[in-house]
Amino acid sequence: MLDDRKAAILRAVVEEYIETAQPVGSASVARVPGLSVSSATVRNEMGALERDGYLAQPHTSAGRIPTDKGYRFFVDSLTPTGRLDASQNQQVRTFFNRAHGELERMLSDTSRFLAGLTDYAAVVVRDAEDPARIRSVQLVVLAPRVVLAVVVLASGAIEKRTLELAEDADEMVVGAASARLASHLVGEIFGTSLRLPDSEVPDVDRVVAAAVRSLLPGEEPEYQPQVFIGGAARMAAAFDAVGTIRQVLGILEQQYVLVSLVKDVLDRGLTVAIGGELGVQPLSDCSIVVAPYEIEGEPAGTVGILGPTRMHYEQTLAAVAVVSRRLGQALSKGSEER
């Protein structure tokens, strides 16, 4: 635990270093409003914070910079009710009011939007699903012998298949086949084998059989987490060392590593992991902020930000929290409408 003066000095160092990326000197900290101590006192306290592992001095004549321990104290002391400013809130409202389309597109668009909102790399992970149940089935005539089959899953994902029929099928036949599929398949698990009883209307049965062959191939699909990354190039501006940039971009290309990293952070009950806490050496100068999102009350994935350890934590925490909540609401609403 730190006394009030040391805590205030540490916060001042962290805040200035986040803004400037330059070592912070005692004279600069002494000018912080409300601190009311001399430069000599600040210098002594900064020396004590360095000995305790909260600050480091990169050069003997330089000021101090925060360590992972210093950032951790700073993050843990933030109020949990951080908010976005009015302009950012308006951006979030506008984005989610306009966002629509298939699940994958929504998640991809969200990753790019969050990257633009925070100016860091954004990651949206869609969890590996349990076998998804079918919410609705519909057949649409595209041409006399071409029919589009659309299946909406409980997760909000949409599966589409184009059926090429051996004979012309009019819209009444396709409509009857669509109703028959819906009556038998809604609530069933997508991707499992299923035979529908004959309807005693051969034309309808032929369309139904074609749809079943296309949509339900009889093989269990292999569900893997999906990762959507926005703003990876923004990481280049966050680091001076070319080697660090290459390592960070390399990690962003390894989806398995990202998924494992996000899962590990959440499993430890954290919303922020800093530097060495990530346990991935190439990311030792990075921090990650994460928040899960839900669809209809069920965990569905994670929204996260990957940035430098000197990121604007309060703003980033607020952005990730708001976007994860609004994403879950949008996807839940989309599922209900479908």
Steps between C-alpha positions, in 0.01 A plus 500: 500500500614854428429807709294776342799710391688215335177387329437852366858529372483158335173590329652826376801316355281240327264762355782716364690205358185377323464841339863569409680163483794682662657433844338723760708725723430618854460865396220407263319298768538779755296727271198267505202690646409396852827324581654795688846354566848611397706347222742363763217322680369360173851383409533316832159337463574398142820337622299305757248395231790381287642293784156348555474402132231745387732719290816449300774737385610418144811722529678641804430858398147436376166517672295192590260282307234264639568129535234231457448522878451875472247462221318232699464732800377776270242276328375352827447851640283613209132546573296218342251747354723656236300643212554597141468865411191630319659477156607139549161403638340647190736299281399180681128577465535582131701186428261259671192673361634435151669164557321208344559190291640156562676420827850480355462837332372658821797370700749609235345847478503528880872421519577775249269747674654435843850542355400837361336602828810425713783522246629158607469154349158349574416131526154342493488128574198290424511198730514147372135404502322199622302349212263782408126452489300618202282805560341530154517354149389667180521417129500778241458451123781665304423338164275213381764244597702701753391539863678672789477326838551726803540361853522730803662342806429578863839674523393749235723344234354458153569204272417530129501236226409523132302199375497404134190291428465239226160638400317831510327571830238773530473728800206313654699177505804673648278672757353167606849348523618796708211460745567126525868554575417759766247273672753216528836672539443798733652407834717227352881514509654636184738262326349172617345241273119500482243340273163663450197279434350526152218748454339297222552799268794396281594850381515628858697196618760548227565860612508397866746219426730736311496748788570231760793365299649848478434626852536186705787302352512246780842608625551668834644844430824586679434812702801726545521846653500777243724802540439839342782755524468870426769766496807276511698762309429749779739305722791618287452854627508385863860373506834648399689172454444331165570159656222551754255601228580187300455276803165656594368481143617139486295417810194669348529262205494194728133455578554203731735707719252787516210274596710331770616837629149644526369183668785499751438863598129435556566173686716693746210734566676798345377772269853634448829310467818706490840421350651195666155397631418389145762226516594554134850644462439683168215685673702606806451866403127456441180492701166344416154611614216250460128466566265212408184552299179298516227409255160453664665467840746230393879555474587533132847653478737774605584854398855617564761767440872435460721804542822621661536486877476880496147487357224730621352242737196687627375585151583155365322320784191713443508442122535123530223480761257709294573330168477147646163584658360664188627218277321242714180706493518540122559130439225399742257737329603366161435145612152592626413677175607205294 
